[in-house]
Amino acid sequence: MSNNLLLPSGVSSNGQPPSLRLRVNAKARALTGHPWVFANEVEALLPAAFDGEVVECRDRNGRRLGSGIYNSRSQICWRKLSRDRVALDEAYLHDAITRAIARRDESGAGNNGADKNIHVAGGGNIRRLIWSESDGLPGVVLDQFGDALVLQIQTLAMEKRRDVISRLLMDVVRPAPADIVYRDDASIRRLEGLPQTTGTFSGKPWEPRWLNIDGFDYWLDLAGAQKTGFYLDQRAQHSLVARYAKGRRVLDAFCNQGPFALHCARAGAASVLGLDSAGDAIAQARRNAKRNGVEAVFDVANVFDFFNDTSPERRGLSWDLIVLDPPPFAKSKSALEGALRGYKEINLRAMQRLAPGGILATYSCSHHMRDEELRRVLAEAAADARRRARVLEFCHQPPDHPVLVTMPESEYLRGYILCVE
């Protein structure tokens, strides 16, 4: 780092913006375009006075890598905004927000994925509008549910600009939002030194209500349900899996609110059972099934225990289609090894319970698990189950969750639909 005196005004004594400098021996991915720099990759951290502000980062030769937001309290001390010198002011935020929305409007992203053959019922205003670094707004996640927005802020710099961001969203997003629900209860905020809170832009409580998503009514609690209230990243998969459901006995494992189960039931499945360990999610799934007039059974159960149950009533159970959509087993890189064992175990058990020629739709939402690792886990599970598995579909997150080529972490959802012979 330069020896220039750093002033609280945001400039050094020579009139230049404050900057981080990478260590000489640092193998920083930022050198090849990744938008993150870790604290152990820089010569020295800047004073805490610059936390939540824009600073520059330079390589070991002093060449500028770009402007980004800084936080000395975070392991990821710098997150890139632009190659150019920019200020995180209202003009930047307005431009980033409008461009993020325009990308979705132009591509149709959020209308249930890239498959144009999948029919969507009124889905255009139910989508992800902002996906963090992929949209030039590190730590900002925004989902649209009709006239309601659900906002998650996970970085100090964006937290300091919450009021400006909220006002811009109310002005820019269409249809005009009735309110913004703040879901700042994710544990990741602790890594930035931020508290976990919830609330709304208006200050009024947000009451749960029915919302139609892809032809089904769901009772959504945007203020209290998991994530932002609904797993929008799986919408295309719900319809895709349902294509294989007609006449089949379906098991929807880790079903949450039941969208896979509901789609399969309406598509003509012979029977549908949804399992989840969360009692409130099962209660909601039952309510959704009744509201939509579809036949599906939902039970509270630990999926691992369910598959391992050797009681007489369950020992001989088999299924024609099993959906595995578990929560992320690898929430950190250090947890990956254990997660791989967990993914193999659950896929092995599912394959053993599939009738010959059955369909396995299996997913991972752990960004620490790469595609080659998931493929290896499935291959090992198939070998141990003594089954031959053929790939029918390669699955990944939809276009409204865009992936940066230089940032593997922006791609987190992947999966396969397999025919297990």
N, C-alpha and C positions, 0 to 999 in steps of 0.2 A: 504494500500500500504506500501511496505517496506520503512523504513526511510533512506535506503542507498542513498548517493548522486548520482544523475543521471547525466551522462556526455554526451555531444553531440556525442561522438563516438558510442553510442548505447549500452554501458555497464554501469553497476552501479559501485560504488567504490569498491565493493567486487568481481568484475570480472564477475558477472552474467548479463544476458540480462535484460533490463528494463521490468517491469511487472505491470499490473493492478491487483487489488485485489477486488473481489466482496464484497459488504457490507454484514454485518452479517445478516441483515434482508431482503436482496434482494431476490425476487422471480424470479431470472433470469432463463430464459429458457435454457441458455447455460449450466446449470447444468445437463440437460437431453439431451444434444447433439445439441441444436440449435446453428447455427454458428454466431449469433449476440449477442453483449453485448451493452446495452444502457448506456448513460452517467450517468443516475440517478441510475444505478445498481452498480457502483464502489465506493470505499472509496474516491478516489481522482483521478483526471485526471493527466496525465503526461504532462510535458512541451510541448509547441508547437513545439519545436525542433524535436520531434519524429513524428510529423504529416507526414503521407505518408510512414512510415517505419514499420518494423515488430517488434512487441513486444509480450510478453507472457501475458496470463491471468491466474490467479489462483483463486481458490475458497476461501471461508472464512477460510479454514483450511490450506491454503498455497499449496494445491495440484494443479499441473499444468493442465489447461484445454486444452492448446494448444498454437500454434503460430498463430498470425493473424495480419492484417494490422490495423493501428491506425490512427485516425483523431480526434483531440480534438474539431474541429469545427463542427463535425457532431453529430446528436443525436445518431446515431449508431456509437459509438466511436471505436468499435473493431469488425472485421469480420474475422472469423476463416479461416486459410489456411490448417492447419494440426494439428493432435494431437501431432506430433513430433516437435522438434526444427528445424525449417527450415529457410533458407534465401530466400528472394524474388529476386533471381539473375537470370542470363540467363539460368542456368541449370534447375532451378525450372520451369521457364516459358516455356522452351522447352519441358520439360517432361509433363507439364499440357496440353499444346497445342496439342502435338502429341497423348496423351492419349484421349483427347476429340474427336479428329478426328477419332481415331481408334474405339471408341465406336460406332460412327455413321456407319463406314464402316462395322464393324462386325455384327451389328444388322439390317443393311439396313435402319436405321432411316433417315428420310428425303425423303424416296421414297414413300411419301404419306401415312404415318401412319402404324399402325400395321395390318390393314386388308389386307391380302394377296390376297383377291379376287378383290380388286380395281386395275384396270389396270392403269399403270403410263406411260406416254409418255415422256421419256428422263428427268426424274426428279432427277436422282442421284446426280447431281451437283447443285441442288437448294435445300438448306436446312439450318437449323441452325447448326453451327459448335461448338459454345461455348455459354453456358447458365449460366454465372455468377457463383454463389456459387455451383451450381450443377456440375460444371466442375473444381472446385478448383481455380477459377479465379474471385473472388468477384468484381462485377462491370464491367465485360467485357462481352459484347454481340457481337457475330459475326455471320453474315448471308452470305451465299455463293450463288451468282447468276451467275452460269457458271464461266467465268473467272474474275468476279468482286467480291470483298469482301466489305461488309458494316460493319464497326466497330463502336460500341458505347462503350465509356469508361465513367463510372459513379462514380469512386472512385479516391481519390487523389493519393493513392499508385500506382495504375495502370497508371494514367495520367503521373506520374513521370517516368514511364518506357515505355511510348508510343513508343519511337523510337526502343527499343529492341523488343517489341511485334510486331511491324510492320515488322521489318526485319525478325523475325522468321516466321511470317505468309507468307511472300514472298518466303521464302526458303522451308517451310514445306507443304503448301497447294497445292493440285493437283486437277485439272489442274493448272499450274502456273498462279497466278493472273496477269491480265493486270494492275490492279491498286487496291488500297484500298480507298474506300470512307469513310471519317470520318463524322459520324453523331452525333456530340457532341452538339446537340441543344436541348436535353431533359431538361426540367425544373428541374428534379431531381438532376442535377449537382450542382445547387445552394446550395443544402443541404450539399454538400462537400466543398463549397467555390470555385467552379470551374466555369469558364465562359462558355457561350454557343457559340459554334463555329461550322463551317463546313469546309471541305476541302478535299484534296486527298493526298495520299502518294507521288505521282509524282509531285504534285503542279499544274497539269493541270486540267482544268474544266472537270467534268464528264458530258457528254451529254446524255440526254434521248435516249432510243433506244428500239426496239422490242425484247422481250425475250419470248420463248415458255415455258410455265409452264403447265404441265399436258394436253398437246394437244391444248392449246389456246395461241395465241400471245397476249401479254400485252405490252402496251407502258409504260415502267417503267422509272420513274425519281428517281433514287436511291439517288440523292443528295438533292432532295427537297420534295418528297412525304412524307406521314405520316409514322411514325416509321422508318423502314429501307427500305421502298419502296414497300413492299408487305407483306400481312399478311400470312406468311408461316405457322403459327400455325393452320390455318383453312383449309389447303389443303385437308386433308382427308375428312373433312366435306362437301366440295364442291361436291365431287363425291358421298358421302353417301346420301346427300339430293336429288341429281339429280335422284336417284333410284325411288323416290316417285313422280317424276314430270310428267311423261307421261300422256298426256290428261288432265292435271290439269291447272287451272288458278293460276298463281304464283305471289305472291307479295314478293319482296326482299327488306325488310326495312333496312335502314342504309347500303346501298349496296356498298359504296365506289367505287372501280374500276369495280364492277359488276361480280366477279367470280361466286357467287351463281347463279345469273341470267343467265349468259352465259352457265353454265353447265346444268341448267334446260331447257333452250331453246333448246340446242342440244339434250337433252334426250327426246324431244318430247312434251314439255309443250304446252297446248292449247294457252296460252298467258303468257307473262312475263312483269311485271312492276317493275322497280327498283327505289327506292327513297333514296335521301341523301340530307342533308342540305348544303353540300359543292358543290358549282358550278363547281370548277375545277375537283372534283372527278366525277361528272356526265358527264362533257365533255369528260373525259378520258374513262368512261364506254361506252359512245356512240361510241367513236373512236374504242374501243376494239371490240364492237359488229359488226361494219361495217367491220373491218379487218378480223374477223373470220366468216363472212357470216351467222350470226344468227339473228333471229328476236326477239328483246327485246326493250321495250320502257323505257327510263330513264328520270325522272323528278326531279328538285330541289324542295324539300319539307321538312318541319319539320314533322317528322313521328307522333309525338304526335298530332299536329294540323290536320294532314291528317286523323287520326283515329277519331278525335273529330268533324270533319267537318260535319255539318248537312244540308248542301246545297242539293237541290233536286238531283243534278247529282251524289252526293257521298253517300247520306243517305242509299240507298239500295244496295251499292256495297258489294259483298261477294267474298271470295277466297277459293280455294281448298287446297292451300299450302301457308303458310306464313313463311318467314324466318325473325327472329329477331336477329340481330347481332350488338347490340349497342356498342358505346364506353364505357369505364368503368365509371359507375355512381358514384362508391365509390373510389375516388382517395386517400382517407385517412380513417383511422378508425373512425374519428369523423364524417365523411360524410356518414357512413353506414346506419344510420336510414333513412335519406332522400333518399338514393339510393334504399333501400328496397321498399319505397313507389313508386319510379319511375319504378322499375322493375315490381311491381305488376300492376301498371296502364297500362304500355305498353302491358303486357301479357293479361290483362283483355280485353283491346280494341281489341287485335288481336283475341282472342277467340270469341268475339262477332261478328267479321267479317268473321269467318270461316263458310263455309257450313257444314252441318252435316256430320260427318265422315272425316272432313278436317284434314290436317296435319300441326302441328306447330313445327317448328325447332327453338328453342330458346336458346340463349347463354348468358353467363356472362364472361367478362374478368377482373373482379374486384377481386384481390386476397384477399381482405378483406371480400368478401362474400364466406362463406363456402357452401358446397353442401346442408347441411341440411337447410340452410337459403333460398337457391334458391328453394329447394323442397317445403318449406313452402309457399313461395311467389306464386308458381305455383298452389299449392293446394287452397290457398285463392282466387286466380284469377278465378280458375275453379268454385269454389263454388259461387262466386259473379256473374259469367256469367251463372250460372245454367247449366253448361256443365259437362259431365263426360270425364276425360282425362286419357287415358291409355298410359303407357310408351312403346314406340317402340324401342328406342335406348338411351343408356347412353353415353354421349359424353364428351371427355376431350382432353387435349393437346396431340400432337403426341410424339413419343419417342425421336425425336431430340430436344425436350424441356424437358429434364429429370427432374423428381420430386425427391427431397430429402425427405425421410420419416421424418427426424428430422426438416424439414423446410417447414411448410405449405405455406409460401409465394412463394415458388418455383412452386406451383401449382396454376395457376390463371385462366385457361380456363376450363369451364365446361358447360354442356348444356344437353338438352333433346330433343328428337324427340317424339312428342306426337300425338296420334290420338284423336281428340276432337269430341266426339259424341253428 
